[in-house]
């Protein structure tokens, strides 16, 4: 992986380009408050060709909900977990189409690691848990039409698709995520992608005191403000900041310079 700084600032509507053939992703990094003495910078991230090739189907519809940078960061974070001879314990809240779990499992294969995977979802229509905090950027009708949907994959489809020699145990738990039982094992890696304030807060309360790497999706998503509010509320109480995934909105708007430092350590 290579990371290069560039001096020229991005255009106002700059959209980070990425190419299947070039295997490069270029995105802006800067301070969100944009004070004059804080100059915007570019950073270029080049991912291994084989990483892109094995995940090409995960970047395209109907599975493609995260760009290659998000997959690369999640996989590299998983690699930070020390190899203690036991499988990595992975949990995902909001499995949806299962693309992130599939990507992590592929990375475990590539690194010669084994994983135990637990996925939580309704596996039916996503319930509308919208509160006033979720409706600060759009009304309840627009929010409901965007959030309440059927998942892209059922438990049966995911069980077949996620089968891999790297998976020691795969458990898919169906139910209301507000009632998720406490973990029976100590998770090493937790990915949270549940869209609303109530569910994000409920999940984080269950895992925030663990030593796991916790990654939260949609913190920078302007149409899902409840996610950021839930994270901020929990951080004030527990004084711990989860990893905030720089998805397509975060990458474009406010990926922090801390990500550059972390990526440099992961070279």
Secondary structure, 3 states (H helix, E strand, C coil): CEEEEECCCCCCCCCCCECCCCCEEEEEECCCCCCCCCCCEEEEEECCHHHHHHHHHHCCCCCCCCCHHHHHHHHHHHHCCCCCCCCEEEEEECCCCCHHHHHHHHHHHHHCCCEEEEEEECCCECCCCCCHHHHCCCCHHHHHHHHCCECCCCHHHHHHHCCCCCEEEEEEEECCHHHCCCCCCCCCEEEECCCCHHHHHHHHHHHCCCCCEEEECCCCCCCCHHHHHHHHHHHHHHCCCCEECCCHHHHHHCCCHHHHHHHHHCC
